[in-house]
Amino acid sequence: MGTGIYKIINIINNKFYIGSAVSISKRFKKHIYELENKIHVNPHLQHAYNKDGKEVFELQILEEVEKSNLLKREQFYLDQLNPEYNVCRIAGSRLGHKFSAETCAKISQSLTGRKIPRKTRKKMSESRKGCQNALGKHWHLSEETRKKMSESAKGKPKSERTKKRISRSLKRRNSNANL
């Protein structure tokens, strides 16, 4: 099996998943591996597999296409067939995909304690304070958004370095106010 668009069908309820791959056989084997190990990213497909078992799923090749047309043709089939098991309705995109609470917790844990480069921290800081758009006009966060950010930060311990930076900033602000 080569490059193309495929369909994984549940023969019990006729619900299906549409996908595309450079190597359909390798991709199907990966689907089966992830489903068998209960680590598939698609919760609908995983639930159906857990419930109905491997035997009820069949692979069907819808079309073999050139690699350059893969996503365009996948999008065609997504639009035409409206597959029940697909979470994302845009080919090659995770737009519309919602992570489970467990996945969010894992992502958060993996990022905890990670050192963020100074340049990235500066960009993050600027994005929170307000930015210039393409016309050079400044926009700022709404008061409601700022309150939500403040509330979410309350109760979280600050590092000694952060405490010193806040102290320096407040001292500068107070000395400027006295001028």
Secondary structure, 3 states (H helix, E strand, C coil): CCCEEEEEEECCCCCEEEEEECCHHHHHHHHHHHHHCCCCCCHHHHHHHHHHCHHHEEEEEEEECCHHHHHHHHHHHHHHHCCCCCCCCCCCCCCCCCCCHHHHHHHHHHHCCCCCCHHHHHHHHHHHHCEECCCCCEECCCHHHHHHHHHHHCCCCCCHHHHHHHHHHHHHHHHHHCC
